[in-house]
Amino acid sequence: MSKVSFISSVVLLMALVGVSFAEHSGDVQGSDTLSGGFWGLNDQLAEEGIEMDLGITSIYQANVKGGLSTNRRRGRYSGSYDLELKADTYKLFGIDGGSLYLHGEGWWPKAGGIDGISVGSAFGVNGDAGARDSFVITEFWWEQAMLDNTLLLRFGKLDLTGGFECSGCPVSFDASSFAHDEACEFINSALVNNPTIPFPDYGLGAALYWNPIEWWYASVGVADAQADARETGLRTTFGGEDYFFYIFETGVTPKLDSVKGPLQGAYRVGVWYDPQPKVNSDGTKNYRDDMGFYTSCDQMVFMENSDPTDSQGLGIFFRYGYAPSRTNDITDFYSFGLEYEGLIEGRDNDALGIGFAHGIFSNSASTTYTSDYENAVELYYNSRITDWLSISPSIQYITNPGGNKAVSDAVVLGLRAQIAF
């Protein structure tokens, strides 16, 4: 698809969306969800302590310059859905301070994105893409609050990047207020999570979060290092070798003074440990006891209004990570960027983001990576059409895709639609 055809498709899609709103605005435009809470079902479930959410993310991406190929069409269109169930254990079972969470996901198509076909990026230009699967229960856990809600214990099938909240900021583990959600923020994987942290697949584990004072927290997590999201986790957790991934994080969430009120920030540091034998892509000898560290921080630097419930303004973020070269392909990584919510007058809920990511490849993997690094720059604009629909055009520029000198820099155009049902 040519650049002109791609842009024409974008314009046509947005025009069709506009026509749809004109026809149905009286029905759904003022609702938080397309179905109005599943046609009233959510209101009935809420009385029993149950919440249900369904979201669909559709992404179209085309490599229009450089990379492996600009002509291959496979993988250009991808998507996913997320079904979430949350339950209050007091209303259900009479157990105070507990909650249950179930998360089911599905992905399409089979190609799982355009990286291996058209771009060749080591980071991944589509953090939402996954191998085709109709339905996988990726998370199913119990959380119990103790000590006046200052101590939270979560156990079951986990996503360790799912995290907790401290002062309204996402924390534990490798979180970010502005670069952590591929459904509405950056799409490039290196601007979603730190690639130097070898997070295991969704599997059995536990996480403990302690927040004794408002602005400080500490947390530790342990999970099956050999997990497979398509399974319950019992086989790999309790059968064969007992390898568990460990991670510890602590941080502060200060508020800085400003003329428009406090500016929220979050500053996190963490270490991780993976005992299972592994090696980088060029190595021949396995090594155990892989360890690394990371930091992640974000800070609001400008607020448009003094209303604490109004999030319009400018925020910045930064990440860094280190992993040993003998067991990892990316040994040093950093990223930084900004997000401005409400930049355009009258578009208070829209967000503009720009980010840069830089990964340095292991010198021990010089055959796999003929260049020392890969860079990624992404610019997106998330337009909130209604409370239940957002449209996000994006552009990415990838330098040294896959650390391969023979592959020229790539330009990837994308369009994302996110719908809350």
ChimeraX attribute file (.defattr): number of C-alpha atoms within 10 A of each C-alpha:
attribute: neighborCount
match mode: 1-to-1
recipient: residues
	/A:1	13
	/A:2	12
	/A:3	13
	/A:4	9
	/A:5	10
	/A:6	18
	/A:7	15
	/A:8	12
	/A:9	13
	/A:10	15
	/A:11	12
	/A:12	12
	/A:13	14
	/A:14	14
	/A:15	12
	/A:16	11
	/A:17	14
	/A:18	13
	/A:19	12
	/A:20	11
	/A:21	16
	/A:22	11
	/A:23	9
	/A:24	10
	/A:25	14
	/A:26	10
	/A:27	12
	/A:28	16
	/A:29	18
	/A:30	13
	/A:31	15
	/A:32	15
	/A:33	21
	/A:34	20
	/A:35	16
	/A:36	19
	/A:37	19
	/A:38	14
	/A:39	11
	/A:40	10
	/A:41	13
	/A:42	16
	/A:43	16
	/A:44	12
	/A:45	13
	/A:46	15
	/A:47	10
	/A:48	15
	/A:49	16
	/A:50	20
	/A:51	19
	/A:52	18
	/A:53	16
	/A:54	19
	/A:55	19
	/A:56	19
	/A:57	21
	/A:58	20
	/A:59	23
	/A:60	20
	/A:61	23
	/A:62	27
	/A:63	30
	/A:64	19
	/A:65	19
	/A:66	19
	/A:67	27
	/A:68	22
	/A:69	20
	/A:70	19
	/A:71	14
	/A:72	14
	/A:73	15
	/A:74	16
	/A:75	21
	/A:76	20
	/A:77	21
	/A:78	26
	/A:79	22
	/A:80	23
	/A:81	21
	/A:82	19
	/A:83	17
	/A:84	18
	/A:85	15
	/A:86	17
	/A:87	20
	/A:88	20
	/A:89	20
	/A:90	14
	/A:91	16
	/A:92	12
	/A:93	9
	/A:94	10
	/A:95	12
	/A:96	13
	/A:97	15
	/A:98	20
	/A:99	21
	/A:100	17
	/A:101	19
	/A:102	18
	/A:103	20
	/A:104	17
	/A:105	19
	/A:106	20
	/A:107	23
	/A:108	20
	/A:109	20
	/A:110	14
	/A:111	18
	/A:112	23
	/A:113	28
	/A:114	28
	/A:115	23
	/A:116	17
	/A:117	21
	/A:118	25
	/A:119	29
	/A:120	22
	/A:121	28
	/A:122	25
	/A:123	24
	/A:124	23
	/A:125	28
	/A:126	24
	/A:127	19
	/A:128	23
	/A:129	28
	/A:130	18
	/A:131	14
	/A:132	16
	/A:133	15
	/A:134	13
	/A:135	15
	/A:136	16
	/A:137	19
	/A:138	22
	/A:139	22
	/A:140	22
	/A:141	18
	/A:142	18
	/A:143	19
	/A:144	18
	/A:145	16
	/A:146	14
	/A:147	9
	/A:148	9
	/A:149	12
	/A:150	14
	/A:151	17
	/A:152	20
	/A:153	18
	/A:154	20
	/A:155	18
	/A:156	20
	/A:157	29
	/A:158	30
	/A:159	23
	/A:160	24
	/A:161	17
	/A:162	14
	/A:163	18
	/A:164	18
	/A:165	13
	/A:166	21
	/A:167	18
	/A:168	12
	/A:169	17
	/A:170	19
	/A:171	30
	/A:172	29
	/A:173	29
	/A:174	26
	/A:175	28
	/A:176	26
	/A:177	22
	/A:178	26
	/A:179	30
	/A:180	22
	/A:181	18
	/A:182	19
	/A:183	22
	/A:184	22
	/A:185	24
	/A:186	29
	/A:187	29
	/A:188	25
	/A:189	23
	/A:190	30
	/A:191	33
	/A:192	22
	/A:193	23
	/A:194	26
	/A:195	24
	/A:196	24
	/A:197	23
	/A:198	17
	/A:199	21
	/A:200	20
	/A:201	20
	/A:202	26
	/A:203	28
	/A:204	28
	/A:205	24
	/A:206	22
	/A:207	24
	/A:208	19
	/A:209	24
	/A:210	19
	/A:211	18
	/A:212	14
	/A:213	10
	/A:214	12
	/A:215	15
	/A:216	18
	/A:217	23
	/A:218	20
	/A:219	23
	/A:220	21
	/A:221	23
	/A:222	21
	/A:223	27
	/A:224	26
	/A:225	24
	/A:226	21
	/A:227	23
	/A:228	17
	/A:229	19
	/A:230	14
	/A:231	15
	/A:232	20
	/A:233	21
	/A:234	13
	/A:235	12
	/A:236	19
	/A:237	20
	/A:238	12
	/A:239	9
	/A:240	8
	/A:241	10
	/A:242	13
	/A:243	18
	/A:244	20
	/A:245	20
	/A:246	21
	/A:247	23
	/A:248	19
	/A:249	22
	/A:250	21
	/A:251	21
	/A:252	20
	/A:253	22
	/A:254	17
	/A:255	16
	/A:256	13
	/A:257	11
	/A:258	12
	/A:259	10
	/A:260	13
	/A:261	16
	/A:262	17
	/A:263	20
	/A:264	19
	/A:265	23
	/A:266	26
	/A:267	21
	/A:268	24
	/A:269	21
	/A:270	21
	/A:271	19
	/A:272	21
	/A:273	19
	/A:274	21
	/A:275	16
	/A:276	17
	/A:277	13
	/A:278	18
	/A:279	20
	/A:280	20
	/A:281	17
	/A:282	18
	/A:283	15
	/A:284	9
	/A:285	11
	/A:286	12
	/A:287	15
	/A:288	13
	/A:289	11
	/A:290	21
	/A:291	18
	/A:292	18
	/A:293	19
	/A:294	23
	/A:295	22
	/A:296	26
	/A:297	24
	/A:298	25
	/A:299	23
	/A:300	24
	/A:301	16
	/A:302	20
	/A:303	22
	/A:304	15
	/A:305	14
	/A:306	14
	/A:307	11
	/A:308	12
	/A:309	7
	/A:310	14
	/A:311	19
	/A:312	23
	/A:313	19
	/A:314	21
	/A:315	23
	/A:316	23
	/A:317	22
	/A:318	22
	/A:319	25
	/A:320	22
	/A:321	24
	/A:322	22
	/A:323	23
	/A:324	18
	/A:325	20
	/A:326	21
	/A:327	25
	/A:328	25
	/A:329	26
	/A:330	27
	/A:331	21
	/A:332	21
	/A:333	23
	/A:334	23
	/A:335	23
	/A:336	20
	/A:337	21
	/A:338	20
	/A:339	24
	/A:340	23
	/A:341	22
	/A:342	20
	/A:343	17
	/A:344	12
	/A:345	6
	/A:346	8
	/A:347	14
	/A:348	16
	/A:349	20
	/A:350	20
	/A:351	23
	/A:352	21
	/A:353	22
	/A:354	22
	/A:355	24
	/A:356	21
	/A:357	24
	/A:358	20
	/A:359	26
	/A:360	21
	/A:361	25
	/A:362	24
	/A:363	18
	/A:364	18
	/A:365	21
	/A:366	15
	/A:367	11
	/A:368	17
	/A:369	24
	/A:370	16
	/A:371	18
	/A:372	18
	/A:373	21
	/A:374	24
	/A:375	24
	/A:376	27
	/A:377	21
	/A:378	23
	/A:379	21
	/A:380	23
	/A:381	23
	/A:382	24
	/A:383	20
	/A:384	18
	/A:385	17
	/A:386	19
	/A:387	16
	/A:388	20
	/A:389	20
	/A:390	21
	/A:391	23
	/A:392	23
	/A:393	18
	/A:394	22
	/A:395	19
	/A:396	23
	/A:397	21
	/A:398	28
	/A:399	23
	/A:400	25
	/A:401	29
	/A:402	27
	/A:403	23
	/A:404	22
	/A:405	14
	/A:406	13
	/A:407	18
	/A:408	17
	/A:409	21
	/A:410	25
	/A:411	21
	/A:412	22
	/A:413	21
	/A:414	23
	/A:415	23
	/A:416	23
	/A:417	19
	/A:418	22
	/A:419	19
	/A:420	20
	/A:421	19
